[in-house]
């Protein structure tokens, strides 16, 4: 734009018409993607494909020009892409005194602001239940949830989605937790959906052997920046014995096939990113890893801590044998199944097939986006997911931060939320929400702000902790206040008391 801020209307109309024409082309070129979706989501799929085409353009200059004119709704186009564009074209044509050449008359688009909000709400209620309220509040159930009194406390403080994690405990414990949720919810008249997470192929440390100078306790090592550690197939083979004599740190993992997948110079992270390294050696016996990041005085590493390989294409099963066995419990007792460590659209198809075998194609499916591959494949994952009748997406921010880098997390969680809104499917804001409060009873200022941001999702997840009752009360209070001001990306413009009070004083 020139310095006098004159906006070239004809050029702007031509540019926006080009975007509109590209969007319209998908309806004939890719109509099979729409017809493959479940009938609940054909409306959603159409808008989602339009949005993906829309965001394939760099719209920054166009958006700036529209803002100068006071017409800036491109930035809120997720739920009604074509309607937004054609409405803007209508206004620009009027400003330019030229006829409007649109597909629909102004305000008569079938995929519009009001109808799309209604569809998003319907899809959310289908997943979590019609009594979900404005927001779902999911809580991970601890062992204490085998007691009815504990479950009652959670429900009375606002939990309306109970999460059972198959990575811990067993079927006996899970069954007792679910039975308590069902019976207490019925008793006090507060409906609660049951969500059960499959463990998935989670890569964890197994055995750890360390020389005396690195040993903290048995099976626990102190690892410092500059150390070289060795991830091995077997702690008893000749190489392991040689490394023992050389006083090196040796360890194994729960899924040793990753050793074959990893390549030299690829990064590897341990314990939710607390320890970072680079693969410097790859041999038949395992990997030599140079540690490049740890705590100032070193970091402890013990068994059952997560391992992430964000640069590595992992050849892991989408569902483990344990997951497939646990599906029998899930289809009998749960409303929603959480799919951990999903990576590709084929993974979603495999779960859909396993559920169909059990005559539970109707059960809710939530994909947990927690690795780089899943994020990069997210459009394809969502399209495959919408072949099922009841669906959602969880943004699992803990593993995502490790996989993509903490500095990218805020950008990525926003993109996931935009894609979910464009597909009109519910998004779950998860991991470390009010975690300090739940664990210590005192919140950090940063996590209060984070919890306030979660109002733009359809559900927020709290993890377990001794002060979970305080966390639930605080979250409810934050959400109640923020719901008055914001819906998705839109500011609702509720009257501000501070503004009213100012004018009461000066007038």
C-alpha positions, 0 to 999 in steps of 0.5 A: 500500500502507498503512504496515503493508504489508498486501497486498490479496490479492483486489484483486491477484488481480483485477488479475492476472486482468485481465492474464491474460485480456487475454493469452489473448484474443490467441490467438483475436483475432490467431491469423493472426499466429501461423500466418504465422510459420515453423514454427520460430517459431510457439511463439516468436510465441505467447509474443512476442504474449503478452509485448507484451500483458503489457507494454502494462499498467503493472505497477509497483504490482502488482510491488511488491505481489508483491515484498512477498509474496516473489512477484516473478517478473513481472520475469522473465516474458519467456520464459514470460509466461502460465506466470509469471502463472498460477503466481503466480495459483495461489500467490496463490489458495492464500494467499487460500484461494480456488480457482485458475481457470487455463488450465493446472495449476501447472507444466504450461504448454507455454510454460514456463521450461525449454522456452522456454530450450531453444527459444531455444538451438535458435534460436541454434544454427540461426543461428550453428551447433551448435558455437557454445558458450555465446556467439557472439563475432563479429569484424569482419574487417580487410584482414589477414584476406586472410592465413590466419595472421591468420584463424588467430589470430582463431579460436584466440583465440575468434572463432566468427562472422566478420563481413564488412562490405560497406561496405568493400573489394570482392567479391575481398577478401570472397571471399578473407576467407571462403575463409580462414575456411572453410579455417582453421576446417576445418584447426584444427577450430574451426567459424565462421559467416560473417556478411556485412553489407549496406551499406544506405542509409548517409548520408555526407558527400561533398565538403566546401568550406570558406573559408580560416578554416575549412579544415584540409586540402583537403576537411576543415573545422573546424566550431564551435558557432554556425556555419551550414553548407550541405548542398547538392544541387550544389556548382556551382550558382548558390547554391553559388557565392554561398555561396562568395563569402560564405565559407560552409562547403558540403558534399554527401552520398551520398544527396541525396534526404534534403535533400527529406525534412528539414524546418525545426527538425529535428535533424541529426548528423554523424560519429557525433554529434560535430557536431550542428545544427538545420535552419534553412533549406530551399530548392530548393538545399539546407539551412542548418544551425545548428551547436549542438554541437561540440568545445570548440575545434570539430570536424573534418568530412571526407568519408565521415562518417555523417549522422543525421537522427533526427527525419526520416521518410526515403524511402530504399530498404530495399536499394540497387542495390549491396545487391541486387548484393551479395546474389549474393555473400552467398547463395553464400558466407555463412551469415548476412546482416546487414540494415543500416538496416532501418526497416519490416516491408515492408523485411524482406519485400523482403529475404525476397523477394530471397533467395527469388528466389535460392533462399536463403530458408534463409539466416540473417537478422539485422536491425540496429537502428540508427535511431529508426524501427527501434526504434519498429517493432521488434515488427512487424519481429520478427514479419515476421522470424519468417516466415523460418526462421533469424533474429536481431537486432543492437543496433547501439549506435553509430547508436542512440546518435546517433539516440535520444540517448546518455542513452537508449541504456542503456534502449533496449538493455535493451528490445531485449534483452527483446523478443528474449528474449520472441521466443526469438531471439538478440540480438547486442550490438554496437558499441564493445565493448572498443574502446579495448582493441582499438585501444590495447591498454589497456581502460577500466574502463567498457568492461570493465563493458560487456563483462560486461553482454554476457553476457545476449545470445547473441552479442557483436561486437568491431570490428577493431583492432591489439590484437584478440587481447588484446580476444578473450582479455579478452572470453573471460575476462570471459564465462567468469566472468560465465556462472557468475553470470548467465543473461539477467536471472536471477542463477544464485546460484553459490556466492560464494567471498568468502562461503565464505571469511568463514565459514571465518574466523569459524566 
